[in-house]
Amino acid sequence: MSNQPTGVFDSGIGGLSTLRELRRQLPHEHFLYVADLAWSPYGNKSVALLQERAAHLGDFLVQRESKAIVVACNTATAAAVHPLRERYTLPIIGVEPGIKPAITRTLSGVVGILATQRTIDSEKFQALISQFSQETEIILQPCPGLAEAIDEGQHQSALRAQLLRHFTAPLLARGADTLVLGCTHYPLIMAEIRESLAAQGHANVQLIDTSEAIARQVVRQLERNHSLNQENTRGTVQFFSTDIATAENPEQRAKVLSEVFSYYWGETISVAALPD
């Protein structure tokens, strides 16, 4: 089992922020990354559909002999992590917005949360809010269109700048000094977010990204199962996506996606087709 890969999936490329940290903390592990771009964005999909997609991607990763699955998507975690744990016996690690660390770091007592509408509406998220909102003012900011603009890579940087200002300005106006990145897509454009905040005169606002904590949890799970890869060689990473096999020109679509993935990953990679 130690040589088997760990599977990671997201609606699009956002989970690369989690995968990047996993790769840093577990350099000898093998990984499979799946983007469900045929059904992206997840933020406006029904719970039933999200659970169906999670099962589809989970089955693929299990068939590829994954020893653990990381649901690197806040929306999918909220909707489907429990059904996945009932479906499989291997460890299923989800993600959630870093509300607790934000509470401990805010000085103004006002925390803003950037997330998808589906994440904000989920029972899991609302339970977190009710747990911490008594001691801190928590402002929820849905960000429609932002994940999709990130999925487009370098070609939508101007749109992202416009959206970021639109979504962060109301939070800053109400005194938020800490912003929670409640979608795994958002850390991929951390530099753009900081640039937007600085342009609005709020360069000192703290940004909360839970990628490091998620990766630590995966390390603990693998250690607990005695399934860490014992080899000292660099592990491999394979990338897959839906929305290729059914494209009008699958080869061209795979090329475009490979360019976008490479843009965020920081090195040239190729993305293989996964059935929609």
Phi and psi in degrees as GROMACS dihedral restraints (atoms count N, CA, C in turn):
[ dihedral_restraints ]
;  ai    aj    ak    al  type     phi  dphi    fc
    3     4     5     6     1   -61.0    20    10
    4     5     6     7     1   -27.9    20    10
    6     7     8     9     1   -86.5    20    10
    7     8     9    10     1    -6.4    20    10
    9    10    11    12     1   -74.4    20    10
   10    11    12    13     1   155.0    20    10
   12    13    14    15     1   -80.7    20    10
   13    14    15    16     1   164.3    20    10
   15    16    17    18     1  -103.4    20    10
   16    17    18    19     1   129.5    20    10
   18    19    20    21     1   -89.7    20    10
   19    20    21    22     1   142.3    20    10
   21    22    23    24     1  -134.4    20    10
   22    23    24    25     1   132.1    20    10
   24    25    26    27     1  -138.4    20    10
   25    26    27    28     1   156.1    20    10
   27    28    29    30     1  -152.8    20    10
   28    29    30    31     1   169.3    20    10
   30    31    32    33     1   -66.2    20    10
   31    32    33    34     1   -29.1    20    10
   33    34    35    36     1  -148.8    20    10
   34    35    36    37     1  -129.4    20    10
   36    37    38    39     1   -97.1    20    10
   37    38    39    40     1    -1.6    20    10
   39    40    41    42     1   -56.8    20    10
   40    41    42    43     1   -35.9    20    10
   42    43    44    45     1   -64.5    20    10
   43    44    45    46     1   -10.0    20    10
   45    46    47    48     1   -61.9    20    10
   46    47    48    49     1   -27.5    20    10
   48    49    50    51     1   -65.4    20    10
   49    50    51    52     1   -39.0    20    10
   51    52    53    54     1   -71.7    20    10
   52    53    54    55     1   -44.2    20    10
   54    55    56    57     1   -61.1    20    10
   55    56    57    58     1   -37.9    20    10
   57    58    59    60     1   -59.8    20    10
   58    59    60    61     1   -42.9    20    10
   60    61    62    63     1   -72.7    20    10
   61    62    63    64     1   -37.1    20    10
   63    64    65    66     1   -59.9    20    10
   64    65    66    67     1   -42.9    20    10
   66    67    68    69     1   -62.6    20    10
   67    68    69    70     1   -36.7    20    10
   69    70    71    72     1   -69.7    20    10
   70    71    72    73     1   -43.1    20    10
   72    73    74    75     1   -81.5    20    10
   73    74    75    76     1   -23.9    20    10
   75    76    77    78     1  -128.7    20    10
   76    77    78    79     1    66.6    20    10
   78    79    80    81     1   -64.7    20    10
   79    80    81    82     1   -20.2    20    10
   81    82    83    84     1   -94.3    20    10
   82    83    84    85     1    -5.2    20    10
   84    85    86    87     1   -82.5    20    10
   85    86    87    88     1   152.7    20    10
   87    88    89    90     1   -96.3    20    10
   88    89    90    91     1   143.5    20    10
   90    91    92    93     1  -132.3    20    10
   91    92    93    94     1   147.2    20    10
   93    94    95    96     1  -118.2    20    10
   94    95    96    97     1   127.3    20    10
   96    97    98    99     1  -116.4    20    10
   97    98    99   100     1   130.3    20    10
   99   100   101   102     1  -123.4    20    10
  100   101   102   103     1   126.8    20    10
  102   103   104   105     1  -107.6    20    10
  103   104   105   106     1   130.2    20    10
  105   106   107   108     1   -98.5    20    10
  106   107   108   109     1    57.5    20    10
  108   109   110   111     1   -66.3    20    10
  109   110   111   112     1   -20.4    20    10
  111   112   113   114     1   -65.1    20    10
  112   113   114   115     1   -22.9    20    10
  114   115   116   117     1  -119.8    20    10
  115   116   117   118     1    11.8    20    10
  117   118   119   120     1   -80.7    20    10
  118   119   120   121     1   144.3    20    10
  120   121   122   123     1   -85.2    20    10
  121   122   123   124     1   153.3    20    10
  123   124   125   126     1   -79.6    20    10
  124   125   126   127     1   -20.7    20    10
  126   127   128   129     1   -62.1    20    10
  127   128   129   130     1   -19.3    20    10
  129   130   131   132     1  -116.1    20    10
  130   131   132   133     1    17.8    20    10
  132   133   134   135     1   -96.8    20    10
  133   134   135   136     1   157.7    20    10
  135   136   137   138     1   -73.1    20    10
  136   137   138   139     1   158.0    20    10
  138   139   140   141     1   -60.4    20    10
  139   140   141   142     1   -41.4    20    10
  141   142   143   144     1   -59.9    20    10
  142   143   144   145     1   -44.3    20    10
  144   145   146   147     1   -67.1    20    10
  145   146   147   148     1   -40.6    20    10
  147   148   149   150     1   -63.1    20    10
  148   149   150   151     1   -38.4    20    10
  150   151   152   153     1   -67.8    20    10
  151   152   153   154     1   -36.8    20    10
  153   154   155   156     1   -64.7    20    10
  154   155   156   157     1   -44.3    20    10
  156   157   158   159     1   -67.0    20    10
  157   158   159   160     1   -40.2    20    10
  159   160   161   162     1   -61.3    20    10
  160   161   162   163     1   -40.1    20    10
  162   163   164   165     1   -66.1    20    10
  163   164   165   166     1   -39.7    20    10
  165   166   167   168     1   -62.2    20    10
  166   167   168   169     1   -47.9    20    10
  168   169   170   171     1   -69.5    20    10
  169   170   171   172     1   -38.2    20    10
  171   172   173   174     1   -61.9    20    10
  172   173   174   175     1   -42.7    20    10
  174   175   176   177     1   -60.4    20    10
  175   176   177   178     1   -41.6    20    10
  177   178   179   180     1   -60.4    20    10
  178   179   180   181     1   -45.6    20    10
  180   181   182   183     1   -68.4    20    10
  181   182   183   184     1   -35.0    20    10
  183   184   185   186     1   -68.6    20    10
  184   185   186   187     1   -40.2    20    10
  186   187   188   189     1   -61.8    20    10
  187   188   189   190     1   -29.2    20    10
  189   190   191   192     1   -87.3    20    10
  190   191   192   193     1    13.8    20    10
  192   193   194   195     1    65.3    20    10
  193   194   195   196     1    37.8    20    10
  195   196   197   198     1   -65.7    20    10
  196   197   198   199     1   142.3    20    10
  198   199   200   201     1   -95.4    20    10
  199   200   201   202     1   -10.5    20    10
  201   202   203   204     1  -160.8    20    10
  202   203   204   205     1   156.0    20    10
  204   205   206   207     1  -127.7    20    10
  205   206   207   208     1   129.9    20    10
  207   208   209   210     1  -106.3    20    10
  208   209   210   211     1   118.6    20    10
  210   211   212   213     1   -86.0    20    10
  211   212   213   214     1    89.9    20    10
  213   214   215   216     1   -86.1    20    10
  214   215   216   217     1    50.1    20    10
  216   217   218   219     1  -152.0    20    10
  217   218   219   220     1   122.3    20    10
  219   220   221   222     1   -62.1    20    10
  220   221   222   223     1   -41.6    20    10
  222   223   224   225     1   -65.2    20    10
  223   224   225   226     1   -46.1    20    10
  225   226   227   228     1   -67.5    20    10
  226   227   228   229     1   -35.5    20    10
  228   229   230   231     1   -61.7    20    10
  229   230   231   232     1   -48.6    20    10
  231   232   233   234     1   -60.7    20    10
  232   233   234   235     1   -37.3    20    10
  234   235   236   237     1   -88.1    20    10
  235   236   237   238     1   -31.8    20    10
  237   238   239   240     1  -133.1    20    10
  238   239   240   241     1    -1.2    20    10
  240   241   242   243     1   -64.9    20    10
  241   242   243   244     1   -37.5    20    10
  243   244   245   246     1   -68.7    20    10
  244   245   246   247     1   -45.9    20    10
  246   247   248   249     1   -59.2    20    10
  247   248   249   250     1   -35.9    20    10
  249   250   251   252     1   -65.3    20    10
  250   251   252   253     1   -40.0    20    10
  252   253   254   255     1   -67.3    20    10
  253   254   255   256     1   -28.2    20    10
  255   256   257   258     1   -77.4    20    10
  256   257   258   259     1   -27.5    20    10
  258   259   260   261     1   -80.4    20    10
  259   260   261   262     1   -34.9    20    10
  261   262   263   264     1  -122.9    20    10
  262   263   264   265     1   157.0    20    10
  264   265   266   267     1   -95.8    20    10
  265   266   267   268     1   -14.5    20    10
  267   268   269   270     1   -77.8    20    10
  268   269   270   271     1   161.2    20    10
  270   271   272   273     1   -62.3    20    10
  271   272   273   274     1   134.2    20    10
  273   274   275   276     1  -118.5    20    10
  274   275   276   277     1   116.3    20    10
  276   277   278   279     1  -109.9    20    10
  277   278   279   280     1   122.9    20    10
  279   280   281   282     1  -102.8    20    10
  280   281   282   283     1  -178.1    20    10
  282   283   284   285     1  -127.4    20    10
  283   284   285   286     1   159.7    20    10
  285   286   287   288     1  -152.9    20    10
  286   287   288   289     1   153.5    20    10
  288   289   290   291     1   -59.8    20    10
  289   290   291   292     1   145.9    20    10
  291   292   293   294     1   -82.2    20    10
  292   293   294   295     1    62.0    20    10
  294   295   296   297     1   -67.4    20    10
  295   296   297   298     1   -44.1    20    10
  297   298   299   300     1   -61.1    20    10
  298   299   300   301     1   -50.0    20    10
  300   301   302   303     1   -63.0    20    10
  301   302   303   304     1   -30.8    20    10
  303   304   305   306     1   -65.2    20    10
  304   305   306   307     1   -39.5    20    10
  306   307   308   309     1   -61.0    20    10
  307   308   309   310     1   -38.6    20    10
  309   310   311   312     1   -75.9    20    10
  310   311   312   313     1   -19.3    20    10
  312   313   314   315     1  -101.2    20    10
  313   314   315   316     1   -21.9    20    10
  315   316   317   318     1   -66.1    20    10
  316   317   318   319     1   138.5    20    10
  318   319   320   321     1  -102.7    20    10
  319   320   321   322     1   -28.4    20    10
  321   322   323   324     1   -83.1    20    10
  322   323   324   325     1   -16.1    20    10
  324   325   326   327     1    80.8    20    10
  325   326   327   328     1    12.7    20    10
  327   328   329   330     1  -125.9    20    10
  328   329   330   331     1   123.0    20    10
  330   331   332   333     1  -120.4    20    10
  331   332   333   334     1   131.5    20    10
  333   334   335   336     1  -103.8    20    10
  334   335   336   337     1   143.3    20    10
  336   337   338   339     1  -122.7    20    10
  337   338   339   340     1   119.9    20    10
  339   340   341   342     1   -96.4    20    10
  340   341   342   343     1   122.3    20    10
  342   343   344   345     1  -159.3    20    10
  343   344   345   346     1   174.3    20    10
  345   346   347   348     1   -80.7    20    10
  346   347   348   349     1   159.6    20    10
  348   349   350   351     1   -63.1    20    10
  349   350   351   352     1   -37.5    20    10
  351   352   353   354     1   -64.6    20    10
  352   353   354   355     1   -40.4    20    10
  354   355   356   357     1   -63.5    20    10
  355   356   357   358     1   -45.4    20    10
  357   358   359   360     1   -61.5    20    10
  358   359   360   361     1   -37.5    20    10
  360   361   362   363     1   -79.9    20    10
  361   362   363   364     1   -13.1    20    10
  363   364   365   366     1   -68.7    20    10
  364   365   366   367     1   149.2    20    10
  366   367   368   369     1   -61.6    20    10
  367   368   369   370     1   -40.4    20    10
  369   370   371   372     1   -59.7    20    10
  370   371   372   373     1   -43.3    20    10
  372   373   374   375     1   -71.1    20    10
  373   374   375   376     1   -43.1    20    10
  375   376   377   378     1   -62.7    20    10
  376   377   378   379     1   -32.5    20    10
  378   379   380   381     1   -66.5    20    10
  379   380   381   382     1   -38.6    20    10
  381   382   383   384     1   -63.4    20    10
  382   383   384   385     1   -43.8    20    10
  384   385   386   387     1   -61.1    20    10
  385   386   387   388     1   -47.3    20    10
  387   388   389   390     1   -63.9    20    10
  388   389   390   391     1   -28.2    20    10
  390   391   392   393     1   -70.7    20    10
  391   392   393   394     1   -34.0    20    10
  393   394   395   396     1  -112.7    20    10
  394   395   396   397     1   -14.1    20    10
  396   397   398   399     1   -71.7    20    10
  397   398   399   400     1   -12.6    20    10
  399   400   401   402     1   -72.1    20    10
  400   401   402   403     1   -27.4    20    10
  402   403   404   405     1  -101.9    20    10
  403   404   405   406     1   -14.7    20    10
  405   406   407   408     1  -142.1    20    10
  406   407   408   409     1   145.3    20    10
  408   409   410   411     1   -78.8    20    10
  409   410   411   412     1   119.5    20    10
  411   412   413   414     1  -113.1    20    10
  412   413   414   415     1   121.9    20    10
  414   415   416   417     1  -107.2    20    10
  415   416   417   418     1   123.8    20    10
  417   418   419   420     1   -94.5    20    10
  418   419   420   421     1   129.5    20    10
  420   421   422   423     1  -128.0    20    10
  421   422   423   424     1   100.5    20    10
  423   424   425   426     1   -67.1    20    10
  424   425   426   427     1   146.9    20    10
  426   427   428   429     1  -126.7    20    10
  427   428   429   430     1    66.2    20    10
  429   430   431   432     1   -61.2    20    10
  430   431   432   433     1   133.3    20    10
  432   433   434   435     1    92.2    20    10
  433   434   435   436     1   -17.2    20    10
  435   436   437   438     1   -71.4    20    10
  436   437   438   439     1   -45.2    20    10
  438   439   440   441     1   -60.4    20    10
  439   440   441   442     1   -40.5    20    10
  441   442   443   444     1   -64.2    20    10
  442   443   444   445     1   -39.3    20    10
  444   445   446   447     1   -66.1    20    10
  445   446   447   448     1   -32.4    20    10
  447   448   449   450     1   -70.8    20    10
  448   449   450   451     1   -39.3    20    10
  450   451   452   453     1   -59.8    20    10
  451   452   453   454     1   -21.6    20    10
  453   454   455   456     1   -85.1    20    10
  454   455   456   457     1    -4.0    20    10
  456   457   458   459     1    70.1    20    10
  457   458   459   460     1  -144.9    20    10
  459   460   461   462     1   -64.4    20    10
  460   461   462   463     1   -18.8    20    10
  462   463   464   465     1   -75.1    20    10
  463   464   465   466     1   -13.8    20    10
  465   466   467   468     1  -118.5    20    10
  466   467   468   469     1    27.9    20    10
  468   469   470   471     1   -64.8    20    10
  469   470   471   472     1   -36.0    20    10
  471   472   473   474     1   -66.4    20    10
  472   473   474   475     1   -41.8    20    10
  474   475   476   477     1   -64.8    20    10
  475   476   477   478     1   -41.4    20    10
  477   478   479   480     1   -61.3    20    10
  478   479   480   481     1   -41.4    20    10
  480   481   482   483     1   -60.8    20    10
  481   482   483   484     1   -41.4    20    10
  483   484   485   486     1   -65.4    20    10
  484   485   486   487     1   -44.8    20    10
  486   487   488   489     1   -65.9    20    10
  487   488   489   490     1   -42.2    20    10
  489   490   491   492     1   -60.9    20    10
  490   491   492   493     1   -44.3    20    10
  492   493   494   495     1   -63.9    20    10
  493   494   495   496     1   -41.3    20    10
  495   496   497   498     1   -62.2    20    10
  496   497   498   499     1   -40.4    20    10
  498   499   500   501     1   -83.2    20    10
  499   500   501   502     1   -31.1    20    10
  501   502   503   504     1   -89.5    20    10
  502   503   504   505     1   -28.6    20    10
  504   505   506   507     1   -55.0    20    10
  505   506   507   508     1   -46.5    20    10
  507   508   509   510     1   -62.9    20    10
  508   509   510   511     1   -33.7    20    10
  510   511   512   513     1   -69.7    20    10
  511   512   513   514     1   -42.7    20    10
  513   514   515   516     1   -65.1    20    10
  514   515   516   517     1   -37.9    20    10
  516   517   518   519     1   -63.9    20    10
  517   518   519   520     1   -27.1    20    10
  519   520   521   522     1   -93.6    20    10
  520   521   522   523     1     6.1    20    10
  522   523   524   525     1    95.2    20    10
  523   524   525   526     1    11.7    20    10
  525   526   527   528     1   -65.5    20    10
  526   527   528   529     1   127.1    20    10
  528   529   530   531     1  -112.4    20    10
  529   530   531   532     1     1.8    20    10
  531   532   533   534     1  -140.5    20    10
  532   533   534   535     1   129.4    20    10
  534   535   536   537     1  -119.8    20    10
  535   536   537   538     1   128.7    20    10
  537   538   539   540     1   -92.4    20    10
  538   539   540   541     1   125.9    20    10
  540   541   542   543     1   -86.5    20    10
  541   542   543   544     1    92.5    20    10
  543   544   545   546     1   -88.8    20    10
  544   545   546   547     1    22.3    20    10
  546   547   548   549     1  -144.7    20    10
  547   548   549   550     1   135.8    20    10
  549   550   551   552     1   -66.4    20    10
  550   551   552   553     1   -15.8    20    10
  552   553   554   555     1   -65.0    20    10
  553   554   555   556     1   -38.3    20    10
  555   556   557   558     1   -64.5    20    10
  556   557   558   559     1   -37.7    20    10
  558   559   560   561     1   -61.8    20    10
  559   560   561   562     1   -20.4    20    10
  561   562   563   564     1   -64.6    20    10
  562   563   564   565     1   -24.0    20    10
  564   565   566   567     1  -115.8    20    10
  565   566   567   568     1    37.3    20    10
  567   568   569   570     1   -54.3    20    10
  568   569   570   571     1   -43.6    20    10
  570   571   572   573     1   -62.9    20    10
  571   572   573   574     1   -38.6    20    10
  573   574   575   576     1   -68.2    20    10
  574   575   576   577     1   -36.9    20    10
  576   577   578   579     1   -65.2    20    10
  577   578   579   580     1   -45.6    20    10
  579   580   581   582     1   -62.1    20    10
  580   581   582   583     1   -39.2    20    10
  582   583   584   585     1   -63.4    20    10
  583   584   585   586     1   -40.8    20    10
  585   586   587   588     1   -65.0    20    10
  586   587   588   589     1   -43.3    20    10
  588   589   590   591     1   -63.9    20    10
  589   590   591   592     1   -41.9    20    10
  591   592   593   594     1   -63.8    20    10
  592   593   594   595     1   -39.3    20    10
  594   595   596   597     1   -65.4    20    10
  595   596   597   598     1   -24.1    20    10
  597   598   599   600     1   -94.2    20    10
  598   599   600   601     1     7.1    20    10
  600   601   602   603     1    81.4    20    10
  601   602   603   604     1    23.6    20    10
  603   604   605   606     1  -131.8    20    10
  604   605   606   607     1    51.1    20    10
  606   607   608   609     1   -65.3    20    10
  607   608   609   610     1   -20.3    20    10
  609   610   611   612     1   -90.6    20    10
  610   611   612   613     1     3.1    20    10
  612   613   614   615     1   -63.9    20    10
  613   614   615   616     1   134.1    20    10
  615   616   617   618     1   -84.9    20    10
  616   617   618   619     1   141.7    20    10
  618   619   620   621     1  -113.3    20    10
  619   620   621   622     1   131.0    20    10
  621   622   623   624     1  -106.8    20    10
  622   623   624   625     1   116.1    20    10
  624   625   626   627     1  -121.7    20    10
  625   626   627   628     1   127.1    20    10
  627   628   629   630     1   -95.9    20    10
  628   629   630   631     1    11.2    20    10
  630   631   632   633     1   -55.8    20    10
  631   632   633   634     1   -43.0    20    10
  633   634   635   636     1   -64.1    20    10
  634   635   636   637     1   -41.5    20    10
  636   637   638   639     1   -66.8    20    10
  637   638   639   640     1   -38.7    20    10
  639   640   641   642     1   -62.6    20    10
  640   641   642   643     1   -45.4    20    10
  642   643   644   645     1   -61.8    20    10
  643   644   645   646     1   -38.9    20    10
  645   646   647   648     1   -62.6    20    10
  646   647   648   649     1   -37.4    20    10
  648   649   650   651     1   -65.5    20    10
  649   650   651   652     1   -38.8    20    10
  651   652   653   654     1   -63.7    20    10
  652   653   654   655     1   -42.6    20    10
  654   655   656   657     1   -57.4    20    10
  655   656   657   658     1   -46.3    20    10
  657   658   659   660     1   -61.6    20    10
  658   659   660   661     1   -41.6    20    10
  660   661   662   663     1   -64.0    20    10
  661   662   663   664     1   -44.0    20    10
  663   664   665   666     1   -67.6    20    10
  664   665   666   667     1   -38.5    20    10
  666   667   668   669     1   -63.9    20    10
  667   668   669   670     1   -42.3    20    10
  669   670   671   672     1   -61.7    20    10
  670   671   672   673     1   -35.3    20    10
  672   673   674   675     1   -90.7    20    10
  673   674   675   676     1     4.0    20    10
  675   676   677   678     1    53.6    20    10
  676   677   678   679     1    41.7    20    10
  678   679   680   681     1  -119.3    20    10
  679   680   681   682     1    15.6    20    10
  681   682   683   684     1   -65.9    20    10
  682   683   684   685     1   140.5    20    10
  684   685   686   687     1   -66.8    20    10
  685   686   687   688     1   125.6    20    10
  687   688   689   690     1   -89.3    20    10
  688   689   690   691     1    -5.4    20    10
  690   691   692   693     1   -75.4    20    10
  691   692   693   694     1   152.7    20    10
  693   694   695   696     1   -99.6    20    10
  694   695   696   697     1     5.1    20    10
  696   697   698   699     1   -85.6    20    10
  697   698   699   700     1   159.2    20    10
  699   700   701   702     1   -65.6    20    10
  700   701   702   703     1   130.9    20    10
  702   703   704   705     1   -72.1    20    10
  703   704   705   706     1   163.9    20    10
  705   706   707   708     1  -100.5    20    10
  706   707   708   709     1   157.7    20    10
  708   709   710   711     1  -132.6    20    10
  709   710   711   712     1   127.0    20    10
  711   712   713   714     1  -115.8    20    10
  712   713   714   715     1   140.3    20    10
  714   715   716   717     1  -117.3    20    10
  715   716   717   718     1   136.0    20    10
  717   718   719   720     1  -134.3    20    10
  718   719   720   721     1   156.1    20    10
  720   721   722   723     1  -153.2    20    10
  721   722   723   724     1   144.8    20    10
  723   724   725   726     1   -76.5    20    10
  724   725   726   727     1   176.5    20    10
  726   727   728   729     1    76.2    20    10
  727   728   729   730     1    16.8    20    10
  729   730   731   732     1  -112.6    20    10
  730   731   732   733     1   -52.1    20    10
  732   733   734   735     1   -59.3    20    10
  733   734   735   736     1   -34.5    20    10
  735   736   737   738     1   -98.3    20    10
  736   737   738   739     1     4.5    20    10
  738   739   740   741     1   -68.1    20    10
  739   740   741   742     1   154.9    20    10
  741   742   743   744     1   -60.5    20    10
  742   743   744   745     1   -37.0    20    10
  744   745   746   747     1  -130.0    20    10
  745   746   747   748     1    86.9    20    10
  747   748   749   750     1   -56.3    20    10
  748   749   750   751     1   -38.8    20    10
  750   751   752   753     1   -64.1    20    10
  751   752   753   754     1   -42.3    20    10
  753   754   755   756     1   -68.2    20    10
  754   755   756   757     1   -40.2    20    10
  756   757   758   759     1   -63.3    20    10
  757   758   759   760     1   -42.2    20    10
  759   760   761   762     1   -62.9    20    10
  760   761   762   763     1   -37.4    20    10
  762   763   764   765     1   -65.1    20    10
  763   764   765   766     1   -45.0    20    10
  765   766   767   768     1   -62.4    20    10
  766   767   768   769     1   -46.1    20    10
  768   769   770   771     1   -64.5    20    10
  769   770   771   772     1   -38.7    20    10
  771   772   773   774     1   -61.6    20    10
  772   773   774   775     1   -37.5    20    10
  774   775   776   777     1   -66.2    20    10
  775   776   777   778     1   -42.4    20    10
  777   778   779   780     1   -66.8    20    10
  778   779   780   781     1   -45.2    20    10
  780   781   782   783     1   -59.2    20    10
  781   782   783   784     1   -44.1    20    10
  783   784   785   786     1   -63.0    20    10
  784   785   786   787     1   -36.2    20    10
  786   787   788   789     1   -58.5    20    10
  787   788   789   790     1   -43.6    20    10
  789   790   791   792     1   -86.0    20    10
  790   791   792   793     1   -30.5    20    10
  792   793   794   795     1   -75.2    20    10
  793   794   795   796     1   -28.8    20    10
  795   796   797   798     1    92.8    20    10
  796   797   798   799     1     3.9    20    10
  798   799   800   801     1  -153.2    20    10
  799   800   801   802     1   159.9    20    10
  801   802   803   804     1   -72.1    20    10
  802   803   804   805     1   125.5    20    10
  804   805   806   807     1  -135.3    20    10
  805   806   807   808     1   167.4    20    10
  807   808   809   810     1  -122.2    20    10
  808   809   810   811     1   145.9    20    10
  810   811   812   813     1  -113.1    20    10
  811   812   813   814     1   127.0    20    10
  813   814   815   816     1   -95.3    20    10
  814   815   816   817     1   158.5    20    10
  816   817   818   819     1   -78.2    20    10
  817   818   819   820     1   138.4    20    10
  819   820   821   822     1  -120.3    20    10
  820   821   822   823     1   133.4    20    10
  822   823   824   825     1   -54.6    20    10
  823   824   825   826     1   136.9    20    10
